[in-house]
């Protein structure tokens, strides 16, 4: 683990470290099998959708206990849902349980039967229920339903998890988990992490830097693995917000479709894959990776490298390359902008450098500036004090409902121009319409058609320049068995209760 968890409260966990720990210490009503991508029974043995998908009635397992030995009942589900929608909590997991000011209502029908009524139709409601960790009404902070409990936490160093003696899942008549203790090291340095794995001090690395992967593969045959394209994505965007403290002539560039597409055509994405990821990545055509077969728009092509086409688009927009090999706009302003990204990310720093080189060949000067992550978030999310940003998403959720805050023009995460009162452009209005269409029906074909249109518009208008999906690279000791890697988080520990250890 590269950082400390920011919280052990599963309902407010948003960072990767917190999500990992709370995944292992909590349980959900339904279970998403990361290998098959299918929804299976969890704490609920069965469920039934009513009122066109707005209401779900769940039959809960009997005999399930929390880690403190107290019984699990429908009252715990009701407590969790009510806490989830409490505006004071501001849970990042609550969006499907809200619609404007209205929130989901929960009814305890019997000790082991509960009904949840949503304020609006929720497409993929089972996926939402598979994402909500259930908490104890009596002992929220200390009692959990997951396979493990937190036994020790040393900030900046170590988290020790011990088996939950009351965990409900069994295998062959034996109560799981199979491994009694899991020690999660907090190690920011990827080189140190790889070296300690090489020495046998670490037994599982969920993420391996591509520059270190080849060395591990060579030194420890059969222990370094490539699970193929992940749900992670790297991308670049320009600040188009009219209220941002950006020079007016630069805002004109960034709001131009021709300028954005020219920038995209001038970037050698194949070089990013080859030089940054050592070939272990896939050029991105859009937000959704091709491995997401349910939602990826088949036939959507990545923007190719086409230097001549990029120059032509710029010329059509009045840009001119002068004798000093610098590009100028129609007002005679030199084309120069700053590209911000987060510090201490080697791969992202290399991508920024390659983009700087590629755009330099067009006569554009790109100044790279790095910030610590909180400062970066402050700039892109509140002050809007930046010109262009290079960032990425980790473990992008598969259903388009997860992208509502980003893709709707009114969304707070609509990166290039957030929180619009009305759509600034016709194409954003069209995206709004399509996203609301897919959000208002449970018809899978209609949802897919609407989201396909969104992906096509994003490709044509290029508000975001999608760059690459890196592969899921990991390392596992041969003494650790039943590791089933997936591209859906948590990639290696989603079936932690079934992992086993052998010294042979």
N, C-alpha and C positions, 0 to 999 in steps of 0.2 A: 504494500500500500504506500503511495507516494506522499500522503498527507494525513494529518489527524482528522478524525471525524469532527464535524462542527457541532453535531448533536447526536444523542442516542434516542431522541424522540422520533419514532418512525413516521409520524404524520407530518412532520416539518422537514424531514431529511430531504435534501436536494443535491448535495455534493456527493461525489462518487464514493468517498470513504464512508460517509454516514449511511448511504444506501446499502453498501456491502454489509456492514455490521448489523443494521436493522433487518436486512433480508434474512440473515442467519439466526436472528433472535425473535422473529415474529412469524406469524402465519396468516394466510389470507382465506377468504371465503371460497374462492375458486383458485385453481392452480394452472398456470400456463406452462406446459411442457415445452421447454426451450428447444428441444430436439425436433419434435413433431410440429411445433407451433400451434398445437391444439389446446383448447381449454378442457381441463379435467376437474372432477370434484376435489374440493379441498376441505375446509372446515364445514362446508355445506355438502351434504351427500347428493342433493338434487335441488333443482331450481326450476321455476316456471315463470315465463314472461306473460304479463297481462297488459291490458290497455295500450295495445300497439307498441309495447316495449317500454312504456313509461313506468311500469310497476313490475317488481320482481319479488316473488315469494320464495324463500329459501328454507329448506329442511336441514337443520343442523345435526351434526354427529353427536351422539350421546356418549357419555363416558370420557370426553376429552377434558384434560386438566391443564391449568397453567403451570409454569415452572415452580410455583410456590405450593402446588397441590390443590389449589382452589378450583372449583368446577367452571367450565366454560359454558355459558348460556346465551340465550338471545339478548339478555340485558347488556352483555358486553358488546354485542354488535350495535345495539341502539346507542350505547355510550360512545362508541367509536364514531359512528356516523354523525351524531350531534356535535361531537367535538370537532370533527372534520370540517363541518360547515360553519363553525363559529367564526365570525369575521375577525375576532380578536386573535385567533390562532394564525389566520392567513396561510393556510396549508397550501403548498404547491400541488397537492394531489386532489384538490377539491373542485376543479373546473367542471367536471362532468356532473357534479352534484349541485351546480348552481345554474341559474338562468336569470340574468339581471339581478333583481333583489330577492327573487324566489330561491329557496333551497330545498333539497331533498327532505322528505319526511319519513320517519321510521316508526313502525308499529311492532310491538312484541305481541305476537298472537298466542304463543304458548312458550314454555321455557326453551323449546328447541325448534321454534318456528317463528320466522321474522319476515316482515314485508318492508320493502323500501320503495317509495314512490318518488320518482324524479320530477322536477319541475317542467321538463321537456323531454322529447324523444332523445335517447342517447344511443347513437349507432355504436355497435361493438360494446354493448353494455357488459358482456361477460369479461372482456379485457379490462374494463374499468374495475370490476369487482375483484379481478385477479391482481390488482395493483394496490389495494387498500389493506394495510396491516391492521389486524384486530388487536385492540388493547384491553387490558383488564379494568373493569369499572372499580374494583376494590383496591388494586395495587398496580396502577399504571406504570410507575417508574421502575419497579423491580420484577414484576411477573410478566413472562412472555409465553408464547405458544410455539416458538420455533425450536429447532433441534438443539440450539445452544443458548447459553446465558453468558453475559459478560462477567468474568471472574476477576479480571485485573486490567487496569488501564494505566500505562505510564506515558504521559504526553510526550510526543516526539520520538517515542521508542517502540512501544509494544502494546498490543491488545491480546489478552488471553481469554479464549472462550472455552467453557466447560460444557459437557453434555447436559441437556435437560433430562433429568431422570423420569419426567412424566410425559415426554414427547409421544404423540399419539400414533405416529406411523410405525409400522412393523414390517419386517421382511423374514419370511420363513419362521414366523412365530416369535422372532426376537425383536425387542423394541430397538428402534433406531435412535440416534446415529451410531454408526459402526466405530468411528474414531472418538475417543473420549475427550481429547483436548486439541484445540486448534490455536496456534500461536501466529498472530498476524503482525509482522514487523512493519514499522513505519520508517520507510527509507526513501528519502527524496532523490538520492543519487543513483541513476540507472546503472552506471558502471560498477558501483559498489554492490548493488543488488545482484548483478550478473556474476560478479566475482564470488560472492557468498553462496550463490547457487552452485557455482563450479566447485567450491570447496565442500559442498554437501551440507552447508548450514541452513540453507533455504531449500524447500522441496517443491514449491509451486510458484511460478511467476506468471501472473495473469496477463501482463503486457511486457513485451520485450522490444527494445528499440531496434529498428532494422539494422543499424550499424553494428549492433552487438549480436544479432541473430546468427549471422554467418559464422562468427567465432564460436558460439555455443554449439551450433550444428556440427562444426568441425571437431571441437574438443570433446563433446559429449554426444556421440551418435545416438540417435533415437530419442533424445530428450528435448530437443527444440522442435516445435511444431508450427506449421502454418495452416490455419483453419479457413483461409480464403478471405474475400472482402468482408469487412465489418460494416456495422451501421454507423461508423464514425465518418465525418466528412469535413474537409478543409475548404474554406471559401473566402472570397474577398468581396467587399461592397464599398460603394461610394456614398457619402452623406448627401442626401437629397432634400433634407428638411429645410424649408424656407426660414424657419426661426433660428436655425443653427448659426453660430458665429463663424461662418465660412464666407470668404470673399465672394461678392456677387458674380464675378466673371467665372470663378471656379464652380459655383453652384450651377451656372449655365452649362458648363461642361458636363457635370455629373448628372444633370437632368436630361441630357441628350442621349437618346437611344443609340445613335450612331457612334458617339464617343464611347459608351459602355461596351458596345459590341466590338469596336475597334480594339479596345483594351483586351477583351477576351480573346480575340483572334490573334493577338500578338504574343500571348503567353504559351510557351511550350510545355503543355501539361505532361507530355511524355518524358521530358527532362525531369520534372518534379518526381514522377514515378521512378525513374531510373536512378537519379542522383540522390534524392532525399530518402526514398524508401527502398533503395537497392532492388527495384523491380517488384517489390512485394506490396503493391497497391494497384488500384484500378482508376483510370481517368473517369472523372465524374461527369455525367450528362445532366444531372439535376440534383435536387435535394434528396430524393429517394434512391437508395442504392439498388442496383440490378438484382441483388440477392433477395430483395423484398418482392417476391414474384406476385404477390397479391395486389400490390399497389403501384409498382413500377410501370411507367408508360412504355410498353414494348415498341421498339422502333425509334425511341428518342435517342438522338446522337449527341455526343459531346461536341462542343464548339471546336473545330479543327484549328491547327496552327496555320494561318494564312496571312503572311506578312503583307503581301501586295493588296489583299482585300482590306486589311486594316488601314493601310495608307490611303486607299481610295475612299473609305468611309470618312476619314479625317479631312481629306481634301474637300469632300462634299459639304462638310460642316464648316468650311472656311479656314481650316488649319493649314499652315505653311511651314515647310522645313527650310530654314535659311542657311546661309553659308557657314555659320558657326555650328552647324549640325544640331541646332536646337529647334524644337517645334514651337510655333507661335500661333495664337488664336487670331480671329478676325479683328480683334481690337489691338493686336500687337503685343499681347501679354504672353510671356514665356510660359509654356505648359510645365508646371512643377507642382507637386503635391506631396504631403506627408502621408506615410502609411504606418499606422500604429498597430502593434500587436503586443502580446504578453511576454514578459521576460522569462528566462529560464526554461524555454521550450526550444530545444535544439532543432527539431524538425521544422518548426514554424519559422525560425530564424533563417534556415537554409532556403525555405520556400520564398520568404520575403526577398532574400538576396537574388534568387533566380528571376523573380518578377522585376526587380530593379534592373537587372541586366537586360531582360527582354524588352521592357518598355524604353530603356535607354537607347535602343537601336532605332526607335521611332523619333528620337530627339526629346524624350520626356525625362525629366529629372524627378526621381522618386527618393524622398528622404525617409529612411526607416527610423522609427522611434519606438522604444519598448517601455512598458509600464508594468508595475506589479499588478496582479489581477484585480484587486479591489479598485485601484485607480483607473484601470482600463474600463471596468464596468461603470464607474462613475461617469466617464466621458461618453461612452456610447449609449448609456441608459438614462442619464439625467441632464448633464450640461450640454450634450451634443457637440462638445468642443473637439472636433476631429475632422479630417477630410476623407480618409479612406481607412478601412480596418481589415486586417487579416485575422481570422479566427476560425473556430470549428465547433462542431457539435459532437459530443461523445454519446454513443448508444442512442441514436435517434430512434424514437418510438416508431413502430411500424404503421400504426393507424394514422391517417391524416388528421383525425380529431386532435392529436397532440400538437399539430402545427397551427391551430386556430389563432393563437396569440401572435404568431409570427406572420402569418399570411394575410389575415384581415387587416385592412388599412387602419382600422381603429385600434389595432392591437399594440400593447406596450412593447412587444418584441418585434414589431414590424421594422426591421433594422434600419433600412435606408430612409424612412420617414415615419416615425412612430406616432401613435395616438392621434391620427387624423380625425377631425370631426366629420368630414365628408371626403370621399376618395379624391386625391389630387389629380388623378389621371383616369382616362377611360378604361385603360387596361387593368388598373387596380380595382376599379368598380366591377369589372368582369370577373376578376379573381374573387372579390367579395361575394358576388352572386353565386359562383360555382362552389365556394367553400360552404356557404349557407345551405345550398342545395344538398350537398353530401351530408351535412349535419342534421338535416331535417327528415331523413328517411332511413329506414332499415333495409331498403332494397339494395343489395350488393352491386347489381349491375348499374343502377343509377348513380350510386356513390362513386363507382369506378370511373364512369364516363365523366362525371363532374371533376374528379381529381385529375384525370388525364388532361382535361382542358387547362387546369391550373398549371400543370407541369409544362405544357406546351407554351403557355403565355410567359412563364418564367424563362424559358429557353429563348423565346423571341425577343423579349424586352431586356433581358440581362440586368435586372436590378441587383442580382447577386451573381458573381462569377464563380461557379462551382468548379473545384479544382481536382480533388482526388478523394477516394475512399481507401484508407489504408487497410491492409490485411490484419486479421487477428493473429498475432504472433505470441506464442506463450511457451513456457518450458515446464516440464513436469518430471519429477524423479521416477525412475522405474519401480521404486518401492511403493509408490502411490497408485492405487488401482481404481478403475471405474471413472476416470476423468473423461467427461463427455463435453468437449468444447463446442460452443455455439457462438453465433455472432450477436446474440441478444443478452444484455446484461442481467445478472452477473454471469459472465461467459463460462467460467470454470466451476463456480461454487453453487450453481442453481440446483444441483442435486447433491449438496454437501453431505446430507445424511447417509447417502449410499457409498461415499468414498471409503476406501479401506486401506490399511497399511500393512506391509509385510517387510521384514528385515532380510528376507531371502532374495 
